[in-house]
Amino acid sequence: MFLSIFNQSPIFAVMVILGFVVGITVHEAAHAFTAWQLGDDTPYRQGRVTLNPAEHLDPLGSVLLVIAGFGWGKPVQIDTSRIRGGIFGPVAVAFAGPASNLVVVVVCAALYRLAIFQEGYPLIAIAAFAFTNAVLFVFNLIPIPPLDGSKILYPFLPRSLNGFVGFMNEYGPYVLLGLVLLGYFLQRVPPFYVSPLSFVISSMLQPLYLSLALLGVPVPPPPLG
């Protein structure tokens, strides 16, 4: 996906990288700040309650961000036993990350209402920032560990599914990696040409894009997959 974006528009590709840097930083800082506010000072003591990208970007994730146009941040360490709110406390901490990316999308939509952001490089910048943060928002809501969606959904599943939850918590990262690798090969095999994750993300993005379109905000993101 990233190479196709770069070939179409190098400037947009650079803005996509910057958008992911901002999105990952805001995402992880939101986790840290929410946990701190709910009683766990572990992220604060580790210096994670900050908007300094250096504190949140993972070395390998950063390299892939430049090479492939997508990366990840360092997970925020929290002590759930110190978080107030019972079952809802850790869920709030998990949801804070994706919610912060949605806030960035809303801010981009608001900026578009200003004339200066309706053409040229400013328009490219907010389009890239909105696109990358929208992707981060929906991707992290997928309920496969270690993504936030699993931490939001799993606490509310019935006890009869404890075996499934235990399996996913242990093997979820491998399931996610397997889906990524499967998608890599399927994109090159007819008649698929699309990965399962790309299909899911694209489907989840559609309601968000529709909402922006109803507000009069153009939705110019490149296709996934």
Buried (B, 14 or more C-beta within 10 A) or exposed (E): BBEEBBEEBEEBBBBBBBBBBBBBBBBBBBBBBBBBBBEBEBBBEEEBBBEEBEBBBBEEBBEBBEEEBBBBBBEBBBEEEEBEEEEBBBBBBBBBBBBBBBBBBBBBBEBBEEEEBEEEEBBBBBBBBBBBBBBBBBBBBBBBBEBBBBBBBBBEEEEEEEEEBEEBBEEBBEEBEEBBEBBEEBBEEEEBEBBBBBBBBBEBBEEBBEBBEEEEBEBEBBEBB
